Amino acid sequence: MTVVKRNTDTYKPFVPEKVYERLYSKVGVLYFLTDFEGNIISANMTAQERLGYEKNELRGKKFLSLFCEKDRFEAEKIVTQCFLRGYVKDREICMTAKGGRDFSVLVNALTENDDEGNPKVGRFYIQDISKIVKAKKQRDLSLHILKFMREEAFSEKLLKKILSEIQKVMYSDGLGITLSARNGKHFLVGQWRETENDSVVDGESFRKWLPNKWKHLLDVCRGSKACNFTPAGSLWTGTLPDLILEVQPQKEKDYLLSLAEFESLVVVPIPIDRKIAGYFIMVNQEGRKWDKEDVEFLETIVPIFEKIGTKPPLVSFPIENKITSILNISVAGILFVENGTIKSVNRWVENFLGFSQREIEGKPFLDFIDPDYKEQILALSKVDVSQKQYENQCEAFVLAKGGNRRRVECSYVPLFTNGKDFGVWYWVNRDNHQQLQKQLLQARKMESLGLLAGGIVHDFNNLLACILGYTSLLSEEISKDSPYYDDIQQILRTSEKATELTSRLLAYAQGTSYIVEALDVNQLIKEIAAILSRTLDKNITIRAELDPQLSYIKADASQIQQAILQVALNARDAMPNGGKLFFQTRDVFLGENNAWLRFGGKPGRYVQVAISDTGLGMDAQVKERIFEPYFTTKTQTGGKGIGLSIVREIVEKHGGFISVFSERAKGTVFKIHFPAVEKRVVKPISLPKEKPPLGKETILLVDDEKVLRETARKMLTRYGYKVISAENGTEAIAIYKKYLKRIDLIILDLLMPGMEINKVFAWLKKLNPKAKIIATSGVGEKGLIKSEFQGKIAGFVEKPFQVRPLLRKVRSVLNA
């Protein structure tokens, strides 16, 4: 990429990158932040998992190196356009994961400018659309095959044409068919690219192997960890060399060694009269590994090859049989229509519409088309057969069960044969594409909302800190005999609680951990029950049975509350006519053979939180999908289907697991398990009753928040200290250098924008190796102090400041 060199400082966004990374991971978007020269600054978890890289491997890597070599020039154009125009929208391209696997993506991007209006960083939002692209290619392949079979008698020439199409779509280096025909003869045909070697075993190339040899090889490979089998008996392996190493019998190893020049192998059985008569073989040298979906698609194609074994061989066969051969395609809907009536459909159509096969077949095709699109569909079906137009497309809405309208892309293939009006309609789900766009748009909305909410919470937290600080100061000045003393103490306690809650929100938004070593789950449930009792309908009764001897868990209090509350709200939605919501806690021990472990747990002690309701319940199909992102049964109430997926994420992040029991009309029970820790009794800190002693030393107070600086300054000056304030590290160094001999102590915020804190430490210690430094940070952020600072600080004070803890720490450090 051709760019103009410029000096740029390390990019420090107002909102930490972890916010963006977590945000886009939740909606399955690959997110990258790059500098002006195309180097990756950060990438989210989705990008790491999809590409197979660790975070440190991606940081500093050239962004363009993640794209396929054949698309590298196009990728360079996309990145250049982003920095020139400020954005890129919906650009389809191909990326390469670690190990060489390619996948299709949709790229959107925005730039952020520096103070002079020059582009400084680029944010790339990349959606994996490989499944959509694959489905379209496979759908098109099916249409091509149908076109060929409609126009020609089934012959060896036609067969080779079909194999060529499969080879292009599947990106194969070679494929072929070996078949024992009904007439006792053997049939071999293939499409193979030039290779350096063609190993021979027993004087025969693998391309000439008869079905019995492939069957023997499949039997030998069963049970191997280096390959996979589908229920239909197809084999595929993406690491053929590993399979060769694993197979022990030398004869079979020799067979596999004849395939050693390839990296990937697929073998699909070809059935004739319900018996395996031959095999379809596909190989690849490098860069392409097939998955289960690819193999299952091939299984829907190979039934057409059974016609090779008919007598006489390779003859044309009735159009109805051609249709039946490809009705099992699972990536698109197929409807076989005769004279306007649906004769047969595949399983995809049943699932998509929500009707059974019996409810669809025999009905007029137009009954399932939205009235606004019937005219368009009729026009599409009236094609000029003489021009052999085998594919005509349009988008339309179809009518699913319950009157729901669903968008599809329709393709029509006319098959006028023997005086009958045949036609095949292909439907491709366009809801998926729209959903991807909605997810990306929702992610952008969440980003904007996150920025706004994060800023509001940050400012509100500072206001609370100010209230808490001045109330703390006032509580020291007022006598206990004053009628206002109890009121001030109540304000103090309320401010502490409010500050703790906002600090939790900030910690979650910034991606930092807020860990309570000994968290009492019972207390969290009591708070949740109190909230629900004020907000739920009165026809829902809330009960709780909490074990008073319950163990503690090590967890983030705000996230655990979020998980429990989300399950409770789902229970509420399941009881539209009222019912009972029941919370229960207890300690459980799970041994090696405990049945609970099948839900993902490990042996050990757990705190179990059971949340049950007497609501509608779920059937097995719904229960199977409740943790899937964007799956919801609340279509009437606008449910987004992300709540329970977030619950599972939170629980698993804390080392726990969830089990769900439900039955239609009998309610649901969620049992959440968290690893238990020893219960610790924290003794309250006893503060001296007398007032803190006065001081006379000079203190350098460094904090970027003016409200907090002023609060701490007033506390210190009220008790005799002289205070010099600085709002960032650079200013602090300049002041310390000027007043080095006068300053006795430095109070330094660890999380300030501007100069990196380790550089600030280095400068202060360089000016005075014996400098006394007290570090400060927000609630729950003490763990962020890097180990390298441990020997450089004399103490730590948590914000928001309160008079006694602050003065006590200051005095102890000065007296040391």
C-alpha positions, 0 to 999 in steps of 0.5 A, spaced: 500 500 500 502 506 498 502 511 503 505 518 506 510 517 512 508 521 518 510 521 525 504 518 529 504 517 537 501 511 540 494 511 539 490 511 545 482 512 544 478 515 549 474 508 550 479 502 551 480 497 545 477 492 550 470 495 549 470 494 542 474 487 542 468 485 546 463 488 543 464 485 536 466 478 539 459 478 541 456 479 534 461 474 531 464 480 527 472 480 526 474 486 528 481 489 527 484 496 529 490 498 524 495 504 524 496 508 518 501 504 515 497 497 515 500 494 522 495 491 526 494 494 533 489 490 536 484 484 534 478 481 538 477 474 540 473 472 534 478 474 529 483 470 533 479 464 533 477 464 526 484 466 523 488 461 528 492 466 531 494 468 538 493 475 540 501 477 540 501 474 533 496 478 530 499 485 534 504 488 529 502 483 523 501 486 516 494 487 515 494 485 508 498 478 510 491 476 512 488 476 505 489 470 500 495 471 495 490 471 489 486 477 493 492 481 496 492 486 490 484 487 492 485 487 499 490 493 498 485 497 494 480 496 500 485 498 505 488 504 501 481 506 499 479 506 507 484 511 509 483 516 503 475 516 503 474 515 510 470 508 510 469 502 506 462 498 505 460 491 503 467 489 500 467 481 499 474 478 499 477 472 501 482 471 507 486 466 509 487 462 516 493 460 519 494 453 516 492 455 509 484 455 510 481 460 505 474 463 507 470 469 504 468 475 508 465 482 507 469 488 509 466 494 512 471 499 515 472 506 518 478 511 519 479 516 525 483 522 524 488 526 528 487 533 531 489 535 524 484 531 520 489 526 518 487 519 518 490 516 524 487 509 525 482 504 521 477 500 524 475 494 520 469 490 521 469 483 517 463 478 517 465 471 515 460 470 509 463 463 507 457 459 509 453 464 505 458 464 499 458 456 499 451 455 499 450 459 493 456 456 489 453 449 491 446 451 489 449 454 483 452 447 482 446 443 483 442 448 478 448 446 473 447 439 473 440 439 473 441 443 466 446 438 463 441 433 465 435 436 462 439 438 455 443 431 454 442 424 455 446 421 461 453 419 457 460 419 459 461 426 456 456 429 460 459 425 466 466 428 465 462 435 464 459 434 471 465 432 474 469 438 472 463 443 475 464 439 481 472 440 481 471 448 480 466 449 486 470 444 491 477 447 489 479 440 488 486 438 485 483 431 482 476 427 483 474 421 480 469 415 480 470 408 481 464 403 480 462 396 479 456 396 474 450 392 474 453 388 468 459 386 471 463 391 468 467 396 472 467 403 471 473 408 472 472 416 470 476 422 473 478 429 472 486 430 475 490 435 475 498 434 473 502 432 479 509 431 480 508 424 482 503 418 481 505 413 486 504 406 484 502 400 489 502 393 486 503 396 479 497 400 480 495 407 481 490 409 486 486 412 480 485 405 477 483 402 484 476 398 484 471 399 489 473 393 493 480 396 494 477 403 497 472 399 501 478 395 504 481 402 506 475 405 509 475 399 513 482 400 516 481 407 517 475 407 521 477 409 528 482 413 526 483 420 530 486 423 523 480 422 519 472 423 520 466 419 518 459 421 516 453 417 518 452 415 511 459 412 511 463 418 507 470 419 509 474 426 509 481 428 512 484 434 512 491 431 514 492 425 510 500 425 512 497 424 520 493 418 517 498 415 514 502 415 520 497 412 524 495 406 520 499 400 522 499 395 517 504 396 512 500 393 506 494 399 508 500 404 509 503 403 502 496 404 499 495 411 503 503 412 501 500 412 494 496 418 496 502 422 500 502 427 495 496 430 497 494 433 503 486 432 503 482 426 501 474 425 501 471 418 499 463 418 498 460 411 497 455 411 491 449 407 492 445 402 487 439 399 490 441 401 497 448 397 496 455 401 496 457 399 488 462 404 488 466 411 491 467 418 489 474 420 490 476 427 491 483 430 493 487 436 494 494 438 495 494 444 499 491 450 502 484 447 501 481 443 507 474 440 506 469 440 512 463 436 514 458 440 510 462 440 504 462 432 504 454 432 506 453 436 500 457 431 496 453 426 499 446 429 496 450 429 489 453 422 488 446 419 487 446 421 480 452 417 479 448 410 480 445 411 473 452 409 470 450 402 473 444 401 469 443 397 463 445 399 457 450 403 461 450 411 461 443 412 458 438 417 459 433 416 464 426 419 466 426 427 469 422 425 475 428 420 477 433 426 475 429 431 480 429 425 486 436 424 485 438 432 487 432 433 492 436 431 498 440 437 497 440 441 504 443 448 502 437 450 499 430 449 498 427 445 492 420 444 490 418 440 484 412 443 481 407 440 476 402 444 473 402 449 478 401 444 484 407 442 489 409 434 488 415 434 492 419 438 497 426 437 500 427 437 508 429 444 507 423 447 505 419 444 511 424 447 516 424 453 513 416 454 512 414 450 519 410 446 515 410 438 514 411 435 508 404 432 508 401 440 509 405 442 503 405 437 498 399 437 493 397 444 495 398 450 489 405 453 489 402 460 489 399 459 496 405 459 499 407 466 495 406 473 498 400 476 494 404 482 493 409 477 489 405 472 485 405 476 479 412 477 479 413 469 480 408 468 475 412 472 470 418 468 472 415 461 471 414 463 463 421 463 460 423 462 453 424 454 453 427 455 446 433 459 449 434 454 454 434 459 460 435 454 465 436 460 471 432 466 472 432 469 479 428 474 483 427 476 491 420 474 494 417 473 500 413 466 502 408 465 507 411 460 513 407 457 518 403 462 523 403 467 517 410 469 518 413 472 511 420 470 510 424 473 504 427 468 499 431 468 493 427 464 488 430 461 482 426 457 477 428 451 472 423 449 467 422 442 465 417 441 460 417 434 458 412 429 455 407 434 455 407 435 462 409 442 465 414 440 470 418 446 474 423 446 479 424 452 484 430 453 488 429 457 494 435 460 498 434 464 505 435 471 504 433 472 512 441 470 513 444 476 509 439 481 512 441 478 519 448 479 518 447 486 516 442 487 522 448 484 526 453 489 524 448 495 524 446 493 531 454 492 533 455 499 530 449 502 534 452 498 541 458 502 539 455 509 539 451 507 545 457 504 549 461 510 548 455 515 550 453 510 556 461 509 558 462 517 558 455 518 562 457 513 567 464 515 568 462 522 569 457 520 574 462 516 578 466 522 579 460 526 581 459 520 586 466 520 588 466 528 590 459 527 594 463 521 598 469 525 599 466 531 602 461 527 606 467 523 609 470 530 610 464 533 613 463 526 618 470 528 621 468 535 623 461 534 625 460 532 632 456 525 634 451 529 638 449 533 632 442 531 630 445 531 623 450 526 624 446 520 623 443 523 616 451 524 614 452 517 616 447 515 611 449 519 606 456 516 606 453 509 606 449 510 600 454 514 596 459 508 598 454 503 595 452 507 589 460 508 587 461 501 588 455 500 583 458 505 578 465 502 579 462 495 577 459 498 570 466 502 568 470 495 570 465 491 565 465 497 560 473 497 560 474 490 560 477 490 566 476 485 572 472 486 578 474 480 582 471 479 589 475 474 592 469 471 597 463 473 593 456 471 597 451 469 592 446 469 597 447 476 598 446 477 590 440 473 590 437 477 595 438 484 591 435 481 585 429 478 589 428 485 591 429 488 585 424 483 581 419 484 587 418 491 585 418 490 578 414 484 576 407 483 575 403 481 582 401 475 579 408 472 580 410 470 587 417 470 588 420 465 593 427 463 596 431 458 599 438 460 601 443 455 604 446 460 610 452 455 610 453 456 603 460 457 600 463 463 597 465 463 589 471 467 586 467 472 581 465 478 578 459 480 582 456 485 577 456 479 571 454 474 576 448 478 578 447 479 570 447 472 569 442 470 574 437 476 573 437 474 565 435 467 567 430 470 572 427 475 566 426 469 562 422 465 567 418 471 568 416 471 560 415 464 561 409 466 565 404 470 562 399 468 566 402 468 573 406 463 577 412 462 582 419 464 581 423 460 586 431 461 587 435 456 591 442 455 593 446 449 596 453 446 596 454 440 591 460 435 590 461 432 584 465 426 583 468 423 577 462 419 575 457 424 577 451 425 571 452 432 572 459 433 569 456 431 562 453 438 562 461 441 561 463 441 569 469 438 572 469 434 579 470 438 585 466 442 589 460 447 587 455 452 589 449 451 585 444 456 584 437 453 581 432 458 578 425 455 577 419 457 574 412 454 573 411 457 566 410 454 559 416 450 559 420 448 553 420 442 548 426 438 546 428 442 540 427 449 543 431 447 549 437 444 544 438 451 541 436 456 547 444 458 548 445 459 541 446 467 539 440 470 536 435 464 537 429 466 540 421 464 541 419 471 543 418 474 536 411 477 538 415 481 544 421 483 540 426 478 543 433 478 540 435 472 543 442 474 546 440 473 553 442 466 555 448 466 550 451 471 554 449 467 561 453 461 558 459 466 556 459 469 563 458 462 567 463 458 563 468 464 564 468 463 571 469 456 570 462 454 571 456 450 567 449 450 566 444 444 566 437 445 564 431 441 565 424 443 562 417 440 559 412 443 556 406 446 561 411 444 567 416 449 567 423 450 567 429 449 572 436 452 570 441 450 575 448 454 575 454 451 578 460 455 580 466 453 583 466 454 590 472 457 594 473 457 602 469 462 606 473 467 608 471 472 614 473 479 613 474 483 619 472 490 619 477 495 619 477 498 626 479 506 625 482 510 631 476 514 634 481 520 635 481 525 629 487 524 624 493 527 626 495 534 622 501 534 617 505 539 615 509 536 609 508 538 601 505 533 597 504 532 589 498 530 587 497 527 580 490 525 577 487 527 571 480 528 574 479 535 576 473 533 581 477 528 584 484 532 585 480 538 588 476 533 593 483 530 595 486 537 595 481 539 600 482 533 605 489 534 605 490 541 606 484 541 611 489 537 615 495 541 614 499 538 608 501 543 602 498 540 596 501 541 589 496 539 583 498 536 576 493 533 571 498 528 567 504 525 568 508 530 563 506 536 568 508 532 574 515 530 572 516 538 570 513 540 577 517 535 581 524 537 577 522 544 579 520 543 586 524 536 588 527 539 595 520 541 597 516 535 595 516 530 600 510 525 597 507 523 591 500 521 590 500 518 583 494 515 579 496 509 575 490 510 570 491 516 566 491 518 559 498 521 556 505 519 557 505 511 559 505 510 567 511 506 567 515 512 563 512 517 569 515 512 574 522 511 571 522 519 570 520 520 577 525 515 580 531 518 575 530 525 579 530 522 586 531 514 587 528 515 594 522 518 592 516 516 596 510 514 591 503 512 593 499 509 587 491 510 586 486 507 582 479 506 582 475 500 585 477 493 583 483 496 579 488 494 584 490 488 581 492 492 575 498 494 578 503 491 574 509 487 578 514 492 575 511 497 580 511 493 586 518 495 588 517 502 586 511 504 590 510 505 598 503 504 598 496 504 595 490 508 596 483 506 593 479 511 589 474 515 591 478 518 597 475 518 604 479 522 609 481 517 614 484 511 609 487 517 605 490 520 611 492 514 615 496 511 608 499 518 607 502 518 615 504 511 615 508 512 608 511 519 611 513 516 617 516 510 614 
